[in-house]
């Protein structure tokens, strides 16, 4: 910082004054008997002890010194950190109700105001989540109906890749199109052509949200929201992009309202509108416009980004390790052949492919730190007293990359999910969808998408790198709430 610049000096002085005033006004004792943790700076908390590009690694390193449960401070707010399979399972699964709250970090509070099913709590969360799960099942999640949609979308994806005529291209855009169309067909009732302006707009908004949420500035904002609101910065793009996303969804909801037929619901929005009509005279109903808007936004964001990123990382991994791609191709040829579409029933006969897909999810670790939980009442946990409303941060990377749970945690190894006879084996430490009561409601849909999309892709193509396959870096660019992947071009050679 150049303090010789009068403007910079003035900004520094104003920021210092704001920090001191905010600290003096907000300083208050904290009840409870929290786990010990690293010493925190006044005002700043443990901000400077975090790697802003990969905070999960900082937390895992701290757990080596302070144990699997410890406390860090975000500004003046404490957060209890959970590391390791046993600790996270005990908290989120065995005592799931106590840890089922959602702590609203300032950035999420500003973007959602507690609406929707991801960032809500209490009765609102219970009702919206129950309704969402039931409605998604009604529209085929986990059933034959949605399997056929994925198979159909996979063929659109194959056609789009064939149109590249084996020239180098990045598959990122097309994979995101395919993934988005599955959740769009459930929520909006239809898919989009890959050139459709609405789909292009939607994907741009989703990419912007994910990119901005992974910015180090988000961590700074969560520590000092009241101060940051007064200051300029690139982080403000996140809120503008979020507003644009909500405007897009509002327009889709409005078009549904205009063509709505109560007796013929075709998608999630129609079903929600029916529920709103049924409860319009019910005081304090949770089926209101705010929850519809944010729940649809939650579904579209989660259903597009997580699947699209995992598919992209899968191709990168299998190109980097051509011997694994070859073994998958061999299993596809033996079980499915080249004439028919893959089905979900094939998965039981393809243990190696299933193991590779699981290992991809474990290894790429796209959500190394879960969205923060919150204890719903004062609780005793492992000898500590955690007060109601305390933020709880589960570090799922500490499970997916734990040396005690995996033979080679830092290496890509499909044998993690294969027994000595080559049969698929489950591992209870496999937690890519979170765990407990806040586990991703679309887990079964995601598992089906990953299997059907990937087997269809490798049934039709051999993916070759443009650069030497050994130079492909499959580590993320940065990992915070989500993992940002690198981008490479490949040639898709017809098989």
C-alpha positions in Angstrom: 0.0 0.0 0.0 1.5 3.3 -1.1 0.9 5.6 1.9 2.5 8.5 0.0 -0.7 8.7 -2.1 -3.1 11.0 -0.3 -6.1 9.0 -1.5 -4.7 5.7 -0.3 -3.7 7.3 3.1 -7.2 8.6 3.6 -8.7 5.2 2.8 -6.4 3.5 5.2 -7.2 6.0 8.0 -11.0 5.6 7.4 -10.7 1.8 7.4 -8.7 1.8 10.6 -11.3 4.1 12.3 -14.2 1.9 11.1 -12.4 -1.2 12.4 -11.9 0.2 15.9 -15.4 1.6 16.1 -16.9 -1.6 14.9 -14.8 -3.7 17.4 -15.7 -1.5 20.4 -19.4 -1.6 19.6 -19.6 -5.2 18.8 -17.3 -6.7 21.5 -19.3 -8.9 23.8 -18.5 -12.0 26.0 -19.3 -15.4 24.5 -21.0 -17.9 26.6 -20.3 -21.6 26.5 -17.2 -23.8 26.8 -15.8 -24.0 23.3 -13.0 -26.3 22.2 -9.5 -24.7 22.3 -8.0 -23.4 19.1 -5.2 -21.2 17.7 -4.8 -17.7 19.3 -6.9 -15.1 17.5 -6.1 -11.5 16.8 -8.4 -8.8 18.1 -10.9 -7.8 15.4 -9.2 -10.0 12.7 -9.7 -13.3 14.4 -7.8 -16.1 12.7 -8.0 -14.6 9.2 -4.2 -14.4 8.7 -3.8 -18.1 9.6 -5.9 -19.2 6.7 -4.6 -19.9 3.2 -7.1 -17.8 1.3 -6.9 -20.1 -1.8 -7.2 -23.4 0.1 -8.6 -22.7 3.6 -9.4 -26.4 4.1 -5.7 -27.2 4.1 -5.1 -24.6 6.8 -7.9 -26.1 8.9 -6.6 -29.7 8.4 -3.1 -28.5 9.5 -4.6 -26.9 12.6 -6.4 -30.1 13.5 -3.0 -31.8 13.6 -2.1 -29.5 16.5 -5.5 -28.9 18.2 -7.3 -32.2 17.5 -10.4 -33.1 15.4 -12.6 -30.4 17.0 -11.3 -26.9 17.6 -12.4 -23.3 17.4 -11.4 -20.5 15.0 -12.7 -17.0 14.9 -14.1 -15.2 11.9 -13.8 -11.6 13.2 -15.7 -11.7 16.5 -17.7 -14.9 15.7 -16.4 -18.3 16.8 -16.7 -21.3 14.5 -16.3 -24.9 15.8 -14.4 -26.9 13.2 -14.9 -30.6 12.7 -12.3 -32.8 11.1 -12.0 -36.5 10.5 -14.5 -39.3 9.8 -15.3 -40.1 13.4 -15.9 -36.5 14.5 -18.0 -35.5 11.5 -20.1 -38.7 11.6 -20.8 -38.3 15.3 -21.9 -34.7 14.9 -23.8 -34.7 11.6 -25.1 -38.3 11.5 -25.4 -39.7 15.1 -26.4 -36.3 16.5 -27.9 -34.9 13.3 -30.7 -33.0 14.9 -28.4 -31.0 17.2 -26.2 -30.0 14.2 -28.9 -29.6 11.6 -29.1 -25.8 11.6 -27.7 -23.7 8.7 -25.4 -20.9 9.9 -25.8 -18.0 7.6 -22.5 -16.5 6.7 -22.9 -12.8 5.9 -22.5 -13.3 2.2 -25.2 -16.0 2.1 -27.5 -14.0 4.4 -27.3 -11.0 2.0 -28.0 -13.2 -1.0 -30.8 -15.4 0.4 -32.2 -13.7 3.5 -32.8 -17.2 4.8 -35.2 -18.3 2.0 -35.1 -21.5 0.0 -34.0 -24.9 1.3 -30.3 -24.5 1.4 -30.1 -21.4 3.6 -33.2 -21.8 5.7 -33.8 -23.1 9.2 -36.4 -24.5 11.5 -39.9 -25.3 10.2 -39.2 -23.5 6.9 -36.3 -25.8 6.1 -38.2 -28.9 7.1 -41.3 -28.1 5.0 -39.4 -26.9 1.9 -37.0 -29.8 2.0 -39.7 -32.4 2.4 -41.8 -30.9 -0.4 -38.7 -30.6 -2.7 -37.7 -34.3 -2.2 -41.3 -35.5 -2.7 -41.8 -33.4 -5.8 -38.5 -34.4 -7.4 -39.4 -38.0 -6.9 -42.8 -37.4 -8.5 -41.0 -36.1 -11.5 -38.8 -39.1 -11.8 -35.7 -38.6 -9.6 -34.3 -42.0 -9.0 -36.8 -43.7 -11.3 -37.0 -44.8 -15.0 -38.5 -41.4 -16.1 -35.4 -39.4 -15.2 -33.1 -42.1 -16.5 -34.7 -41.7 -19.9 -34.2 -37.9 -19.8 -30.5 -38.4 -19.0 -30.1 -40.9 -21.8 -31.8 -38.5 -24.2 -29.6 -35.6 -23.1 -26.5 -37.7 -23.4 -27.3 -38.2 -27.1 -27.6 -34.4 -27.6 -24.2 -34.2 -25.9 -22.7 -36.8 -28.1 -24.1 -35.1 -31.3 -22.6 -31.7 -30.1 -19.2 -33.3 -29.6 -19.3 -35.1 -32.9 -19.8 -31.7 -34.6 -16.4 -30.8 -33.3 -15.1 -33.3 -36.0 -12.2 -34.5 -33.8 -10.6 -31.0 -33.6 -9.3 -29.8 -30.2 -12.0 -28.2 -27.9 -12.7 -27.7 -24.2 -15.7 -29.8 -23.2 -16.5 -27.6 -20.3 -19.3 -25.6 -21.9 -21.1 -28.7 -23.5 -20.9 -30.6 -20.2 -22.4 -27.7 -18.3 -25.2 -27.6 -20.9 -26.0 -31.2 -20.5 -25.9 -31.1 -16.7 -28.1 -28.0 -16.6 -30.7 -29.4 -18.9 -31.4 -32.3 -16.5 -32.2 -30.1 -13.6 -34.0 -27.6 -15.9 -36.2 -30.3 -17.2 -37.3 -31.0 -13.6 -37.7 -27.4 -12.5 -38.8 -25.6 -15.7 -40.4 -28.6 -17.4 -38.1 -28.5 -20.5 -34.6 -28.6 -21.8 -32.8 -25.9 -23.9 -30.9 -26.2 -27.1 -27.2 -25.6 -26.5 -27.4 -22.4 -28.5 -30.5 -21.0 -26.7 -29.9 -17.5 -25.4 -31.7 -18.4 -22.1 -29.4 -21.3 -21.5 -26.3 -19.3 -22.4 -27.4 -16.6 -19.9 -28.1 -19.1 -17.2 -24.7 -20.8 -17.6 -22.9 -17.4 -17.5 -24.7 -16.5 -14.3 -24.0 -19.8 -12.7 -20.3 -19.6 -13.7 -20.1 -16.1 -12.3 -21.6 -17.0 -9.0 -19.3 -20.0 -8.6 -16.2 -18.0 -9.6 -17.0 -15.1 -7.2 -17.9 -17.4 -4.3 -14.4 -18.9 -4.6 -12.8 -15.5 -4.4 -10.6 -14.7 -1.4 -12.6 -11.5 -1.0 -15.6 -13.5 0.1 -13.6 -14.7 3.2 -12.8 -11.0 4.0 -16.4 -10.0 3.5 -17.6 -12.7 5.9 -15.2 -11.4 8.5 -16.1 -7.7 8.2 -19.5 -7.4 6.3 -20.5 -4.0 7.8 -17.2 -2.5 6.9 -16.9 -4.1 3.5 -20.3 -2.8 2.5 -18.9 0.7 2.6 -15.8 -0.1 0.5 -15.4 -0.7 -3.2 -14.2 -4.1 -4.5 -14.6 -6.8 -7.0 -16.5 -8.9 -4.5 -19.5 -6.6 -5.2 -19.9 -8.5 -8.5 -21.1 -11.5 -6.6 -24.1 -9.6 -5.3 -24.9 -8.1 -8.6 -24.6 -11.5 -10.3 -26.8 -13.0 -7.7 -29.4 -10.4 -8.3 -29.2 -11.1 -12.0 -29.7 -14.8 -11.3 -32.8 -14.1 -9.3 -34.2 -11.9 -12.0 -33.7 -14.7 -14.5 -35.5 -17.2 -12.2 -38.3 -14.6 -11.5 -39.0 -14.4 -15.3 -39.2 -18.1 -15.6 -41.6 -18.3 -12.6 -43.7 -15.5 -14.1 -44.1 -17.3 -17.4 -45.3 -20.4 -15.5 -47.8 -18.3 -13.6 -49.2 -17.0 -16.9 -49.7 -20.5 -18.4 -50.4 -22.3 -15.2 -52.9 -25.2 -15.2 -53.7 -26.4 -11.7 -54.7 -29.9 -12.8 -51.7 -30.5 -15.1 -48.5 -29.7 -13.3 -45.5 -30.4 -15.5 -42.6 -29.5 -13.3 -41.3 -28.3 -9.9 -42.5 -24.7 -10.3 -46.1 -25.8 -11.2 -46.2 -28.1 -8.2 -45.0 -25.3 -5.9 -47.6 -22.9 -7.4 -50.3 -25.5 -6.6 -49.0 -25.7 -3.0 -49.1 -21.9 -2.7 -52.7 -21.9 -3.9 -53.7 -24.6 -1.4 -52.1 -22.6 1.5 -53.0 -19.1 0.4 -55.3 -18.6 3.3 -53.0 -20.3 5.8 -51.2 -17.8 8.1 -47.5 -18.2 8.1 -47.4 -20.6 5.2 -43.9 -21.3 4.0 -45.1 -21.7 0.4 -44.6 -18.1 -0.7 -42.9 -16.4 -3.6 -39.6 -15.8 -1.6 -39.2 -19.5 -0.9 -40.1 -20.5 -4.5 -37.6 -18.0 -5.9 -34.7 -19.1 -3.8 -35.4 -22.8 -3.9 -35.5 -22.8 -7.7 -32.2 -20.9 -7.6 -30.7 -23.4 -5.2 -31.7 -26.3 -7.4 -30.5 -24.8 -10.6 -27.1 -23.8 -9.1 -26.4 -27.1 -7.4 -27.7 -29.3 -10.2 -25.6 -27.6 -12.8 -22.3 -26.7 -11.3 -21.5 -29.8 -9.2 -22.3 -32.3 -12.1 -20.7 -30.1 -14.8 -17.5 -29.7 -12.8 -17.3 -33.4 -11.8 -17.8 -34.5 -15.5 -15.1 -32.1 -16.6 -12.6 -33.3 -14.0 -13.5 -36.9 -14.9 -12.4 -36.4 -18.5 -9.2 -34.7 -17.3 -8.4 -37.5 -14.9 -9.0 -40.2 -17.5 -6.9 -38.4 -20.1 -4.1 -38.0 -17.7 -4.2 -41.7 -16.9 -4.8 -43.4 -20.3 -4.5 -46.9 -18.9 -7.6 -46.2 -16.7 -9.5 -44.8 -19.7 -8.6 -48.0 -21.6 -9.9 -50.3 -18.9 -13.2 -48.4 -18.8 -13.5 -48.7 -22.5 -12.9 -52.4 -22.3 -15.6 -52.8 -19.6 -18.0 -50.8 -21.6 -17.4 -52.9 -24.7 -17.9 -56.1 -22.7 -21.1 -55.1 -20.8 -22.8 -52.6 -23.1 -21.2 -52.8 -26.5 -21.6 -50.1 -29.1 -25.2 -50.5 -30.3 -27.4 -49.7 -27.3 -27.5 -46.9 -24.8 -26.1 -47.5 -21.3 -28.7 -48.0 -18.5 -28.5 -47.6 -14.8 -28.8 -51.4 -14.5 -25.4 -51.7 -16.2 -23.7 -50.2 -13.1 -24.0 -53.4 -11.1 -22.1 -55.3 -13.9 -19.4 -52.6 -14.2 -17.5 -52.6 -10.9 -14.3 -51.0 -12.4 -16.2 -48.1 -14.0 -18.3 -47.6 -10.8 -15.1 -47.6 -8.7 -13.5 -45.0 -11.0 -16.5 -42.7 -10.8 -16.4 -42.9 -7.0 -12.7 -42.3 -6.9 -13.1 -39.3 -9.2 -15.6 -37.8 -6.7 -13.3 -38.5 -3.8 -10.1 -37.3 -5.4 -11.4 -34.1 -7.0 -13.1 -33.1 -3.8 -15.2 -30.3 -5.3 -16.6 -29.1 -1.9 -13.7 -29.5 0.5 -15.5 -27.4 3.2 -19.2 -28.1 3.6 -21.6 -25.2 3.9 -21.5 -24.1 7.6 -23.9 -25.8 10.0 -25.3 -24.4 13.2 -26.2 -26.1 16.5 -29.9 -25.8 17.2 -29.7 -25.7 21.0 -27.0 -25.6 23.7 -25.3 -29.0 23.5 -22.6 -30.9 25.2 -20.3 -32.5 22.7 -17.0 -34.3 23.5 -16.7 -32.5 26.8 -17.4 -29.0 25.4 -20.4 -26.8 25.7 -21.4 -25.4 22.3 -24.1 -22.7 22.6 -27.2 -22.5 20.4 -26.5 -20.7 17.2 -22.8 -21.4 17.1 -21.3 -21.8 13.6 -20.0 -25.3 12.9 -17.7 -26.0 9.9 -17.3 -29.6 8.7 -14.1 -30.1 6.7 -15.1 -33.0 4.4 -11.7 -32.9 2.7 -10.4 -34.3 6.0 -12.5 -37.4 5.4 -12.1 -37.8 1.7 -8.3 -37.3 1.9 -7.7 -39.0 5.3 -4.7 -41.3 5.6 -6.5 -43.4 8.1 -9.4 -44.0 5.7 -7.7 -44.5 2.4 -4.6 -46.4 1.3 -3.2 -43.6 -0.9 -5.3 -40.5 -0.1 -3.4 -38.1 -2.2 -3.2 -40.3 -5.3 -5.9 -41.3 -7.8 -6.5 -44.9 -7.1 -9.7 -46.8 -8.2 -8.7 -49.7 -5.9 -10.0 -47.7 -3.0 -13.4 -49.0 -4.2 -12.5 -52.5 -5.3 -11.9 -55.6 -3.2 -9.3 -58.3 -3.8 -11.7 -60.0 -6.3 -12.3 -56.8 -8.4 -15.8 -56.4 -7.0 -17.1 -52.9 -6.1 -16.9 -52.1 -2.4 -18.4 -49.3 -0.5 -16.5 -47.0 1.9 -18.4 -45.2 4.7 -15.9 -42.4 4.4 -17.2 -41.5 1.0 -18.9 -38.2 1.7 -18.9 -36.0 -1.5 -22.6 -35.1 -1.0 -22.2 -34.0 2.7 -23.7 -36.1 5.5 -26.6 -36.2 7.9 -29.8 -34.2 7.7 -28.3 -31.6 5.4 -27.0 -34.1 2.9 -27.6 -33.1 -0.8 -31.2 -33.9 -1.7 -30.2 -34.6 -5.3 -27.6 -37.3 -4.4 -29.5 -40.2 -6.3 -30.0 -37.9 -9.3 -26.3 -36.9 -9.3 -25.1 -40.5 -9.1 -27.4 -41.5 -12.0 -26.2 -38.6 -14.1 -22.5 -39.3 -13.6 -22.8 -42.9 -14.5 -25.0 -42.4 -17.6 -23.2 -39.4 -19.0 -19.7 -40.8 -18.5 -20.4 -44.3 -19.8 -22.1 -42.8 -22.9 -19.2 -40.4 -23.5 -16.5 -43.2 -23.3 -18.7 -45.6 -25.3 -18.6 -43.2 -28.2 -15.2 -41.4 -27.9 -11.6 -41.8 -27.0 -10.4 -38.5 -25.5 -6.9 -37.5 -26.4 -4.9 -34.6 -25.0 -3.5 -31.7 -27.0 -0.5 -31.6 -24.7 1.5 -34.4 -23.2 -0.9 -36.2 -20.8 1.6 -36.2 -18.0 1.6 -32.4 -18.0 -2.2 -32.2 -17.3 -2.6 -30.7 -13.8 -5.7 -32.1 -12.2 -5.3 -30.1 -9.0 -7.7 -27.2 -8.5 -6.8 -23.6 -9.2 -8.3 -22.8 -5.8 -10.7 -24.4 -3.4 -12.9 -22.6 -0.9 -16.7 -23.3 -0.8 -16.3 -24.9 -4.3 -13.3 -26.1 -6.2 -12.3 -24.2 -9.3 -10.9 -26.5 -12.0 -8.3 -25.9 -14.7 -9.4 -26.0 -18.3 -7.8 -28.1 -21.1 -8.6 -28.9 -24.7 -9.0 -32.4 -25.9 -9.7 -34.3 -29.2 -12.7 -36.6 -29.0 -11.9 -39.4 -31.4 -14.9 -41.6 -32.5 -14.6 -45.2 -31.4 
